[in-house]
Amino acid sequence: MSNRQTSTDVILIGAGVMSATLGALLKELAPEWEIKVFEKLANAGEESSNEWNNAGTGHAALCELNYTSEKSDGSVDVSKAIKINEQFQLSKQFWSYLVNKNVIQNPQDFIMPIPHMSLVQGEKDVAFLKKRFEALSKNPLFQGMEFSTDPEKLKKWMPLIMEGRTSHEPMAATKIESGTDVNFGALTRILFEHLKSKHVQIHYKHSVENIKRANDGLWELKVRNVDSGVVEHHAAKFVFIGGGGGSLPLLQKTGIPESKRIGGFPVSGLFMVCKNPEVIEKHHAKVYGKAKVGAPPMSVPHLDTRYINGEKTLLFGPFAGFSPKFLKTGSYFDLIGSVKPNNVLTMLAAGIKEMALTKYLIQQVMLSNEKRMEELREFIPNAKSEDWDIIVAGQRVQVIKDTETGGKGTLQFGTEVVSAADGSIAALLGASPGASTAVHVMLEVLEKCFPEQMHVWEAKIKEMVPSYGISLAGKPELFQQIDASTSETLGLCKKKLVYS
Ligand SMILES: Cc1cc2nc3c(=O)[nH]c(=O)nc-3n(C[C@H](O)[C@H](O)[C@H](O)COP(=O)(O)OP(=O)(O)OC[C@H]3O[C@@H](n4cnc5c(N)ncnc54)[C@H](O)[C@@H]3O)c2cc1C
């Protein structure tokens, strides 16, 4: 016998940026659908989506060197950079639509323009950056990118980084003005306020403990009220598992075939945050360097101007590390609890393959503050320990699965939508490029789970996201038109952009 208390059209698990985005899309596409949200914490956007738990980079491959790789013939492969840039354009278009609809009153509450720069040192990396620049700057999506090896120009671009530099090694940087800093925590909270105003029932301090399929085909959730301990049962026709790092254990509970042979590898993070206003004022950019040999791509060091709570601040990091928790607020038993008979071989294979990575992450955890300062001084030679504090960032759970190219137990660094064959349940796993591509990823959830509705919804989707289904890299005129309009609506254009 079922203990079911309520049944509804849609349940979103987790109040992070992904559920917020899916909820906002669904409220436009199917306003009559009843939606419920269950979140175990007291507020929206408290885990990875929180502004202090991620780097707030609007990932558009404008400065992240790990999105472009050198091919064996020496040329630079920019296909991933183009893909990520196009995905970020979808987010900007949906956010603009929400601004125009007055759902977002002031875009500067969550998005600010900030130059994005890449910085390298040493002849080999300078040559790579030049080739990367030449390959990207031909593309309309990267118009306006500049390259320089001139120390005087670099001093103008990044005075704090160039001050006190004694090394005579060659340096090079690229700079592009169209970068952004995004406060994903603020965005999540704005979207949840909007959902509340649209009568979405949001239950904070409610933890989902189990998910199973009932005889009538609905998904039934066992939910515990965190304060009272009382257990409730709620059912829905469609469930989205947007639990961030907590998604994998919930997906495993569904028992769907698609959830088998998947594991998770948690990577923790730390940022250094500057508390000296004079130092903060001297820097105005997000400057990304190159990941150290053996380091995972998500630990590329960067020095970022951020806008948090209306104030300009400066963060450096992230320093990756190892913790068995799947969420910052998770349990030390998360990793071991996720090992199941169906994924144990996959997990063991990954353990053997990724021994070097595990060793690297453990070494990172052991770093002393002075060692971290040394890494910071590679960016800011004059950095003083007393100007910097350490804060703990969010957890990133990387997907481990068997792939044709990588074999058994391959560690994935992207995001992955896993859904049941009948589209009744979907989960989002993985963390990169993350929140920046939330709109693209949630449109993928809709495509996978609601194929029949998609042709009815398509016109509305195109109204909200005009480049949906179109590669902007191949349509320079359309890109210019859309970019000019989203930049204006989101308050991102300081000067009129000139396209060649
Ligand atoms: C160090 C770091 C740096 C990053 N930098 C960037 C960046 O610069 N740019 C970028 O675009 N992305 C970045 N990301 C990635 C980005 O933060 C994430 O992709 C994004 O926030 C994930 O959103 P989410 O909604 O899936 O998860 P979350 O924001 O983690 O939300 C999941 C929610 O689900 C809740 N939950 C979990 N389990 C349960 C349960 N059983 N019952 C009820 N509720 C539950 C959690 O409490 C949480 O509130 C970074 C991440 C980290 C950790």
The ligand as an SDF file (V2000), in Angstrom:
LIG
                    3D

 53 58  0  0  0  0  0  0  0  0999 V2000
   35.0760   25.2160   -6.9720 C   0  0  0  0  0  0  0  0  0  0  0  0
   34.0470   25.3480   -8.0410 C   0  0  0  0  0  0  0  0  0  0  0  0
   34.1920   26.3190   -9.0240 C   0  0  0  0  0  0  0  0  0  0  0  0
   33.2370   26.4380  -10.0390 C   0  0  0  0  0  0  0  0  0  0  0  0
   33.3480   27.4530  -10.9260 N   0  0  0  0  0  0  0  0  0  0  0  0
   32.4020   27.6320  -11.8640 C   0  0  0  0  0  0  0  0  0  0  0  0
   32.4730   28.7450  -12.7370 C   0  0  0  0  0  0  0  0  0  0  0  0
   33.3740   29.5770  -12.6470 O   0  0  0  0  0  0  0  0  0  0  0  0
   31.5070   28.8820  -13.6760 N   0  0  0  0  0  0  0  0  0  0  0  0
   30.4960   27.9760  -13.8130 C   0  0  0  0  0  0  0  0  0  0  0  0
   29.6760   28.1520  -14.6930 O   0  0  0  0  0  0  0  0  0  0  0  0
   30.3890   26.9180  -12.9720 N   0  0  0  0  0  0  0  0  0  0  0  0
   31.3080   26.7300  -12.0030 C   0  0  0  0  0  0  0  0  0  0  0  0
   31.2130   25.6820  -11.1370 N   0  0  0  0  0  0  0  0  0  0  0  0
   30.1460   24.6790  -11.3320 C   0  0  0  0  0  0  0  0  0  0  0  0
   28.8070   25.1620  -10.8150 C   0  0  0  0  0  0  0  0  0  0  0  0
   28.9430   25.7160   -9.5310 O   0  0  0  0  0  0  0  0  0  0  0  0
   27.8390   23.9770  -10.8010 C   0  0  0  0  0  0  0  0  0  0  0  0
   27.8280   23.3520  -12.0630 O   0  0  0  0  0  0  0  0  0  0  0  0
   26.4080   24.3950  -10.4880 C   0  0  0  0  0  0  0  0  0  0  0  0
   26.3400   25.2640   -9.3990 O   0  0  0  0  0  0  0  0  0  0  0  0
   25.6030   23.1320  -10.2130 C   0  0  0  0  0  0  0  0  0  0  0  0
   24.2820   23.4990   -9.9200 O   0  0  0  0  0  0  0  0  0  0  0  0
   23.2740   22.4190   -9.3950 P   0  0  0  0  0  0  0  0  0  0  0  0
   21.9590   23.0760   -9.3180 O   0  0  0  0  0  0  0  0  0  0  0  0
   23.3840   21.1820  -10.2260 O   0  0  0  0  0  0  0  0  0  0  0  0
   23.8630   21.9880   -7.9650 O   0  0  0  0  0  0  0  0  0  0  0  0
   23.8800   22.7580   -6.5440 P   0  0  0  0  0  0  0  0  0  0  0  0
   23.9870   24.2130   -6.6740 O   0  0  0  0  0  0  0  0  0  0  0  0
   24.9170   22.0460   -5.7400 O   0  0  0  0  0  0  0  0  0  0  0  0
   22.4440   22.4560   -5.9750 O   0  0  0  0  0  0  0  0  0  0  0  0
   22.0310   21.1560   -5.6260 C   0  0  0  0  0  0  0  0  0  0  0  0
   21.0390   21.2850   -4.4870 C   0  0  0  0  0  0  0  0  0  0  0  0
   20.4600   20.0220   -4.2340 O   0  0  0  0  0  0  0  0  0  0  0  0
   20.3150   19.8750   -2.8300 C   0  0  0  0  0  0  0  0  0  0  0  0
   20.2290   18.4500   -2.5360 N   0  0  0  0  0  0  0  0  0  0  0  0
   21.1780   17.5040   -2.7280 C   0  0  0  0  0  0  0  0  0  0  0  0
   20.7170   16.3090   -2.3410 N   0  0  0  0  0  0  0  0  0  0  0  0
   19.4450   16.4810   -1.9050 C   0  0  0  0  0  0  0  0  0  0  0  0
   18.4550   15.6230   -1.3750 C   0  0  0  0  0  0  0  0  0  0  0  0
   18.6780   14.3090   -1.2120 N   0  0  0  0  0  0  0  0  0  0  0  0
   17.2680   16.1420   -1.0230 N   0  0  0  0  0  0  0  0  0  0  0  0
   17.0030   17.4780   -1.1730 C   0  0  0  0  0  0  0  0  0  0  0  0
   17.9140   18.3360   -1.6620 N   0  0  0  0  0  0  0  0  0  0  0  0
   19.1140   17.8520   -2.0280 C   0  0  0  0  0  0  0  0  0  0  0  0
   21.5720   20.5300   -2.2780 C   0  0  0  0  0  0  0  0  0  0  0  0
   21.4050   20.9020   -0.9210 O   0  0  0  0  0  0  0  0  0  0  0  0
   21.7090   21.7280   -3.1890 C   0  0  0  0  0  0  0  0  0  0  0  0
   21.0640   22.8790   -2.7110 O   0  0  0  0  0  0  0  0  0  0  0  0
   32.1270   25.5480  -10.0900 C   0  0  0  0  0  0  0  0  0  0  0  0
   31.9650   24.5950   -9.0850 C   0  0  0  0  0  0  0  0  0  0  0  0
   32.8870   24.5040   -8.0470 C   0  0  0  0  0  0  0  0  0  0  0  0
   32.6600   23.5200   -6.9620 C   0  0  0  0  0  0  0  0  0  0  0  0
  1  2  1  0
  2  3  1  0
  2 52  2  0
  3  4  2  0
  4  5  1  0
  4 50  1  0
  5  6  2  0
  6  7  1  0
  6 13  1  0
  7  8  2  0
  7  9  1  0
  9 10  1  0
 10 11  2  0
 10 12  1  0
 12 13  2  0
 13 14  1  0
 14 15  1  0
 14 50  1  0
 15 16  1  0
 16 17  1  0
 16 18  1  0
 18 19  1  0
 18 20  1  0
 20 21  1  0
 20 22  1  0
 22 23  1  0
 23 24  1  0
 24 25  2  0
 24 26  1  0
 24 27  1  0
 27 28  1  0
 28 29  2  0
 28 30  1  0
 28 31  1  0
 31 32  1  0
 32 33  1  0
 33 34  1  0
 33 48  1  0
 34 35  1  0
 35 36  1  0
 35 46  1  0
 36 37  1  0
 36 45  1  0
 37 38  2  0
 38 39  1  0
 39 40  1  0
 39 45  2  0
 40 41  1  0
 40 42  2  0
 42 43  1  0
 43 44  2  0
 44 45  1  0
 46 47  1  0
 46 48  1  0
 48 49  1  0
 50 51  2  0
 51 52  1  0
 52 53  1  0
M  END
$$$$
